[in-house]
Amino acid sequence: LLNEERQEGFEYYCRLITYAESPFIRMELRLTNTSSQGVLVEETWVKFDSFKKEESYEIAFGSGGKTPLSAALKKNEFGRVLVDGSGRVQWGGVLAAYSPKQEYTPSALGWADLTGKQWGLSIGIKAFRQQYPKGIQVKGDGEFKVNLIPSSSKIPWESGMAKTHKLTLYFHSKKEREFLKYIEGITNYPPIGVASPDWFNEVGTFNQPLITTKFASALEPELMAMALLLKEKNWSELLNLYGPPDYGAEINPKHWGLFNYGDLRTNFSSPWAQSGDYWNNNAYDLPYQLLVAYLQTGDSSFLEIGEAALTHFKDVDL
């Protein structure tokens, strides 16, 4: 990705996060176009070698449904999942015969596991389906290839723009029974604790109190009913902006894509702006409202899309 004439190219930043006595590692990888002009990126990938070479392995891939895909993998074989530039899911190698169904859960897609005689390695990409194009390939020689941008898709990448991907690497023994469920869970839904919204109000964490039943009960009856109604309406509208994975691909997949996920197009008109479509994240309102909704409800869906909104704000809008 280096522009040899200008000696400019891409800046790579990798952050590894480990947890005491935990078998998984998180990797945050950010790529930034530091050149003075936009480029057409043909492919970006990260490779991992799992363990010592064996004659055969067992592989498993998140299928987008309740049951993962699994197969035996010989030394000269591979298994692959690809979401192309149109958002269509394709399978290759020993998994080529699989035909995905129309109804599926995006959060159950985007991870793969390779297990040998004693040990295994699972790798997952957070929001894999929502950030298409993407791909994961596992080879019979123990190699993982994570395609952040597959070779089948050419992506225009403007100067100064970045993209952050979050990967999870999980190391396990073959004897473990639940490792496939574990990688799916920690890739997209890591456990996070949150205090009650009434506690935040009591200690004065925020200048503006969170709207809770306890807080609203101190208001006039008319204001109380209106406050609770607006709160519920706001939550519903936020969840339907661009769809948390739990609710499937039918909720606003038009806002998905490599540089789209975490933001949405909004139509503005005078006097707020010159008439036209704008990215909503040019202001802080969306991520702020999503994070406040998370603190009020404890619903991880708000945190998930709020995190995506903040990441997009940092990578693209700024």
KOLDO-802366 format. One line per 10 residues: number of its first residue (from 1); their letters; for each residue x, y, z of C-alpha. Coordinates in Angstrom, 2 decimals. Example, Ala and Ser with C-alpha at 12.3 -4.5 7.8 and 13.67 -1.06 7.14 Angstrom:
<atoms>
1) AS) 12.30/-4.50/7.80 ~ 13.67/-1.06/7.14 $
</atoms>
This chain:
<atoms>
1) LLNEERQEGF) 0.00/0.00/0.00 ~ 2.98/2.30/-0.37 ~ 3.01/5.10/-2.93 ~ 6.63/4.84/-4.08 ~ 6.71/8.18/-5.90 ~ 5.58/10.28/-2.93 ~ 6.93/8.00/-0.20 ~ 3.51/8.12/1.40 ~ 1.03/5.36/2.02 ~ -0.87/3.84/4.89 $
11) EYYCRLITYA) -0.20/4.03/8.60 ~ -0.87/0.87/10.60 ~ -1.69/0.93/14.29 ~ -2.23/-2.31/16.19 ~ -3.30/-2.54/19.81 ~ -3.37/-5.86/21.70 ~ -5.54/-6.19/24.80 ~ -5.06/-9.13/27.17 ~ -6.94/-10.10/30.31 ~ -5.50/-11.85/33.37 $
21) ESPFIRMELR) -6.12/-15.61/33.38 ~ -8.15/-15.33/30.19 ~ -7.66/-17.47/27.05 ~ -8.48/-14.73/24.56 ~ -6.77/-11.65/23.14 ~ -8.36/-8.63/21.54 ~ -6.73/-6.90/18.61 ~ -7.67/-3.41/17.44 ~ -6.21/-2.68/14.03 ~ -6.53/0.77/12.48 $
31) LTNTSSQGVL) -5.40/1.65/8.96 ~ -5.14/5.30/7.90 ~ -4.52/6.70/4.45 ~ -1.71/9.15/5.19 ~ -1.07/10.00/1.56 ~ -2.11/13.35/0.09 ~ -4.69/11.81/-2.21 ~ -7.34/9.13/-2.38 ~ -6.36/5.65/-3.52 ~ -8.15/2.55/-4.78 $
41) VEETWVKFDS) -7.36/-0.26/-2.34 ~ -7.42/-3.70/-3.94 ~ -6.87/-5.87/-0.86 ~ -5.90/-5.73/2.82 ~ -5.44/-8.77/5.04 ~ -3.93/-10.11/8.25 ~ -2.47/-13.62/8.49 ~ -2.01/-15.87/11.51 ~ -0.24/-19.23/11.81 ~ -1.98/-21.34/14.41 $
51) FKKEESYEIA) 0.24/-24.19/15.64 ~ 2.69/-26.80/14.50 ~ 1.69/-28.35/11.20 ~ -0.55/-31.41/11.29 ~ -1.85/-33.69/8.56 ~ -5.47/-32.74/9.14 ~ -7.63/-30.40/11.20 ~ -11.24/-29.79/12.04 ~ -12.67/-26.42/11.04 ~ -15.84/-24.64/12.07 $
61) FGSGGKTPLS) -17.31/-21.38/10.77 ~ -20.11/-19.23/12.06 ~ -22.89/-19.83/9.53 ~ -25.17/-16.91/10.29 ~ -27.62/-19.37/11.85 ~ -27.93/-21.40/15.02 ~ -25.62/-24.21/13.88 ~ -21.99/-23.56/12.80 ~ -20.60/-25.16/9.65 ~ -17.94/-27.79/10.30 $
71) AALKKNEFGR) -15.75/-30.03/8.17 ~ -12.52/-32.01/8.17 ~ -9.65/-30.14/6.53 ~ -6.66/-31.82/4.91 ~ -3.28/-30.20/4.36 ~ -3.95/-28.98/0.81 ~ -7.54/-27.81/1.43 ~ -9.15/-24.62/2.69 ~ -12.46/-23.26/3.94 ~ -13.62/-19.70/3.32 $
81) VLVDGSGRVQ) -16.48/-17.29/3.93 ~ -16.77/-14.05/1.98 ~ -19.19/-11.14/2.07 ~ -18.71/-9.37/-1.26 ~ -19.11/-5.71/-2.17 ~ -22.86/-6.14/-2.67 ~ -23.30/-7.68/0.79 ~ -23.86/-11.21/-0.55 ~ -22.46/-14.10/1.52 ~ -20.39/-16.70/-0.37 $
91) WGGVLAAYSP) -18.70/-19.90/0.78 ~ -15.61/-21.52/-0.72 ~ -13.28/-24.50/-0.48 ~ -14.62/-27.45/1.50 ~ -17.65/-25.31/2.44 ~ -18.55/-24.35/-1.14 ~ -21.63/-26.58/-1.24 ~ -23.32/-24.69/1.59 ~ -26.16/-22.37/0.52 ~ -27.00/-19.75/3.17 $
101) KQEYTPSALG) -30.65/-19.20/3.97 ~ -32.34/-15.82/3.65 ~ -33.08/-15.54/7.36 ~ -29.98/-15.47/9.52 ~ -28.33/-13.70/12.42 ~ -25.42/-11.46/11.35 ~ -23.75/-11.78/14.77 ~ -23.43/-15.55/14.15 ~ -21.26/-14.87/11.09 ~ -17.65/-13.73/10.98 $
111) WADLTGKQWG) -15.67/-16.20/13.06 ~ -13.74/-19.38/12.26 ~ -12.05/-22.11/14.28 ~ -9.21/-24.48/13.49 ~ -8.67/-27.39/15.88 ~ -5.88/-29.96/15.76 ~ -5.27/-33.10/17.81 ~ -4.99/-31.24/21.10 ~ -5.40/-27.50/20.67 ~ -7.45/-25.01/18.71 $
121) LSIGIKAFRQ) -7.55/-21.35/17.70 ~ -10.67/-19.32/16.97 ~ -10.62/-15.89/15.30 ~ -13.58/-13.54/15.00 ~ -14.17/-10.09/13.49 ~ -16.63/-7.86/15.28 ~ -19.58/-6.71/13.11 ~ -18.21/-8.81/10.23 ~ -21.44/-8.83/8.22 ~ -22.22/-5.17/8.80 $
131) QYPKGIQVKG) -18.78/-3.99/7.62 ~ -18.73/-5.80/4.28 ~ -16.79/-6.59/2.16 ~ -15.03/-9.07/4.44 ~ -13.60/-12.57/4.35 ~ -12.02/-15.29/6.46 ~ -10.01/-18.18/5.01 ~ -8.54/-21.12/6.92 ~ -6.02/-23.40/5.20 ~ -5.04/-26.96/5.91 $
141) DGEFKVNLIP) -1.48/-25.89/6.75 ~ -2.76/-24.03/9.84 ~ -2.94/-20.54/8.34 ~ -5.73/-18.03/8.98 ~ -6.19/-15.19/6.50 ~ -8.54/-12.42/7.60 ~ -9.53/-10.29/4.61 ~ -10.34/-6.81/5.87 ~ -10.86/-5.93/2.20 ~ -11.07/-9.03/-0.04 $
151) SSSKIPWESG) -9.31/-9.05/-3.40 ~ -12.68/-9.30/-5.16 ~ -13.58/-5.77/-4.01 ~ -11.81/-2.52/-4.84 ~ -12.51/0.21/-2.29 ~ -11.93/3.98/-2.80 ~ -10.08/5.24/0.28 ~ -9.90/9.01/0.69 ~ -6.89/10.86/2.08 ~ -6.91/11.13/5.88 $
161) MAKTHKLTLY) -9.63/8.54/6.33 ~ -9.13/5.58/8.68 ~ -10.80/2.25/9.39 ~ -10.68/0.35/12.68 ~ -11.33/-3.39/12.94 ~ -11.69/-5.33/16.18 ~ -10.59/-8.97/16.20 ~ -10.75/-11.62/18.89 ~ -8.30/-14.54/19.15 ~ -9.38/-17.38/21.43 $
171) FHSKKEREFL) -7.04/-20.25/22.36 ~ -8.60/-23.48/23.60 ~ -8.06/-27.19/24.03 ~ -9.88/-29.77/21.95 ~ -11.51/-31.13/25.11 ~ -13.47/-27.94/25.74 ~ -17.13/-28.38/24.81 ~ -18.39/-24.82/24.44 ~ -15.54/-23.08/22.61 ~ -17.63/-22.45/19.47 $
181) KYIEGITNYP) -20.33/-20.66/21.47 ~ -17.62/-18.82/23.38 ~ -15.92/-17.27/20.34 ~ -19.26/-16.15/18.92 ~ -20.21/-14.53/22.22 ~ -16.97/-12.72/23.03 ~ -16.48/-11.50/19.45 ~ -19.67/-9.44/19.39 ~ -21.05/-9.48/22.94 ~ -18.30/-9.19/25.56 $
191) PIGVASPDWF) -19.73/-9.02/29.10 ~ -19.85/-5.44/30.39 ~ -21.19/-4.32/33.76 ~ -23.22/-1.15/34.21 ~ -24.65/0.57/37.29 ~ -28.35/1.34/37.61 ~ -29.54/4.64/36.09 ~ -30.94/5.74/39.47 ~ -27.46/5.37/40.96 ~ -26.02/7.69/38.29 $
201) NEVGTFNQPL) -28.69/10.25/39.20 ~ -28.12/9.93/42.95 ~ -24.37/10.56/42.76 ~ -24.76/13.36/40.21 ~ -22.66/11.74/37.48 ~ -24.31/13.74/34.70 ~ -25.38/17.35/34.53 ~ -28.69/16.25/32.99 ~ -30.38/13.42/34.94 ~ -31.27/10.18/33.20 $
211) ITTKFASALE) -35.01/9.71/32.74 ~ -36.01/6.85/35.03 ~ -39.34/5.92/36.60 ~ -38.05/7.18/39.95 ~ -36.95/10.49/38.46 ~ -40.19/10.93/36.48 ~ -42.34/10.19/39.54 ~ -41.21/13.49/41.05 ~ -42.58/15.44/38.06 ~ -46.08/16.76/37.54 $
221) PELMAMALLL) -48.44/14.00/36.30 ~ -48.66/15.45/32.78 ~ -44.90/15.85/32.51 ~ -44.30/12.39/33.96 ~ -46.44/10.68/31.32 ~ -44.84/12.70/28.52 ~ -41.29/12.05/29.75 ~ -41.79/8.28/29.94 ~ -43.51/8.20/26.54 ~ -40.75/10.19/24.84 $
231) KEKNWSELLN) -38.11/7.98/26.46 ~ -39.66/4.79/25.05 ~ -40.20/6.39/21.64 ~ -36.59/7.55/21.54 ~ -35.28/4.07/22.37 ~ -37.38/2.47/19.64 ~ -36.22/4.99/17.03 ~ -32.57/4.58/18.02 ~ -32.73/0.79/17.70 ~ -34.17/1.10/14.20 $
241) LYGPPDYGAE) -31.58/3.55/12.87 ~ -29.26/1.00/11.35 ~ -30.08/-2.16/13.18 ~ -28.21/-4.04/15.91 ~ -27.35/-7.58/14.75 ~ -29.83/-9.27/17.09 ~ -32.66/-7.97/14.96 ~ -31.41/-9.42/11.70 ~ -30.51/-8.06/8.30 ~ -33.97/-6.71/7.53 $
251) INPKHWGLFN) -33.54/-3.60/9.68 ~ -31.86/-0.93/7.60 ~ -29.01/-2.92/6.01 ~ -28.70/0.04/3.61 ~ -26.57/1.71/6.30 ~ -24.10/-1.20/6.38 ~ -20.77/-1.29/4.58 ~ -17.06/-0.76/5.20 ~ -17.17/3.02/5.64 ~ -20.91/3.27/6.37 $
261) YGDLRTNFSS) -21.53/1.13/9.43 ~ -21.84/3.30/12.50 ~ -23.39/6.19/10.61 ~ -26.46/6.93/8.52 ~ -27.50/9.36/5.84 ~ -29.93/12.08/6.89 ~ -31.76/14.56/4.69 ~ -31.27/18.16/5.83 ~ -32.85/21.32/4.52 ~ -32.76/25.04/5.24 $
271) PWAQSGDYWN) -32.19/26.73/7.61 ~ -30.10/23.94/9.15 ~ -28.01/23.25/6.07 ~ -28.03/23.42/2.31 ~ -30.59/20.88/1.13 ~ -29.20/17.41/0.55 ~ -28.11/14.13/2.15 ~ -25.52/14.33/4.93 ~ -23.83/11.87/7.24 ~ -25.48/12.20/10.62 $
281) NNAYDLPYQL) -22.28/11.70/12.61 ~ -20.94/15.10/11.64 ~ -22.46/16.05/15.01 ~ -22.10/14.26/18.35 ~ -25.86/13.82/18.90 ~ -26.21/10.24/17.65 ~ -23.42/8.54/19.64 ~ -24.36/10.62/22.70 ~ -28.01/9.53/22.57 ~ -27.05/5.89/22.03 $
291) LVAYLQTGDS) -24.71/5.83/25.02 ~ -27.27/7.58/27.24 ~ -29.87/5.01/26.17 ~ -27.43/2.26/27.19 ~ -26.92/3.78/30.64 ~ -30.68/4.10/31.09 ~ -31.53/0.55/30.00 ~ -28.42/-1.61/30.34 ~ -29.34/-2.98/26.88 ~ -26.07/-3.95/25.18 $
301) SFLEIGEAAL) -27.59/-3.23/21.74 ~ -27.35/0.50/22.44 ~ -23.72/0.14/23.52 ~ -22.89/-1.90/20.42 ~ -24.21/0.58/17.89 ~ -23.03/3.48/20.05 ~ -19.51/2.07/19.92 ~ -19.84/1.71/16.14 ~ -21.01/5.33/15.90 ~ -18.06/6.62/17.94 $
311) THFKDVDL) -15.58/4.53/15.93 ~ -17.02/5.87/12.68 ~ -16.90/9.42/14.06 ~ -13.19/9.00/14.85 ~ -12.20/7.14/11.67 ~ -14.24/8.90/8.99 ~ -15.91/12.10/10.17 ~ -12.93/13.65/11.92 $
</atoms>
